[in-house]
Amino acid sequence: MKLIQRIGYYLGGFSIGLIILAFFLNGKKASCSYGPDARVLKNINSKKIIYNDVIFEYISHNIIDSTEIRRILKKGDINFSDSDPRHKPCGIYLVEGEFDEKDIVITVENCEDTATVTDLKIEKP
């Protein structure tokens, strides 16, 4: 059997395997969150999120919307150098994101059952 035929058989079997995997994993909530940022954000978003009174003031004055806060908590970056993950009883994380070309820093207190958004800072570029 020639090399080109071997490559053809390999690619054919590989593509059939990918189609079968896509069929079985379609609709499943499988994710590959291996990085530290992704793991912590997934942990925060899997819990009930509670907003502090300061955050409700931002929302009531239409400075930022709760959906934007949720988006930053899903897609943001965690600043581990300023965070305190070993704080007792709940770890404190600073999540950075962007909204309307402004940098947003959200402070989240990540407890065992809940995640409380305690502070929000809007930094103009």
Rosetta blueprint (number, residue, H / E / L):
1 M L
2 K L
3 L H
4 I H
5 Q H
6 R H
7 I H
8 G H
9 Y H
10 Y H
11 L H
12 G H
13 G H
14 F H
15 S H
16 I H
17 G H
18 L H
19 I H
20 I H
21 L H
22 A H
23 F H
24 F H
25 L H
26 N L
27 G L
28 K L
29 K L
30 A L
31 S L
32 C L
33 S L
34 Y L
35 G L
36 P H
37 D H
38 A H
39 R H
40 V H
41 L H
42 K H
43 N H
44 I H
45 N H
46 S L
47 K L
48 K E
49 I E
50 I E
51 Y E
52 N L
53 D H
54 V H
55 I H
56 F H
57 E H
58 Y H
59 I H
60 S H
61 H L
62 N L
63 I L
64 I L
65 D L
66 S H
67 T H
68 E H
69 I H
70 R H
71 R H
72 I H
73 L H
74 K H
75 K H
76 G L
77 D E
78 I E
79 N L
80 F L
81 S L
82 D L
83 S L
84 D E
85 P L
86 R L
87 H L
88 K L
89 P L
90 C L
91 G E
92 I E
93 Y E
94 L E
95 V E
96 E E
97 G E
98 E E
99 F E
100 D L
101 E L
102 K E
103 D E
104 I E
105 V E
106 I E
107 T E
108 V E
109 E E
110 N E
111 C L
112 E L
113 D L
114 T E
115 A E
116 T E
117 V E
118 T E
119 D E
120 L E
121 K E
122 I E
123 E E
124 K L
125 P L
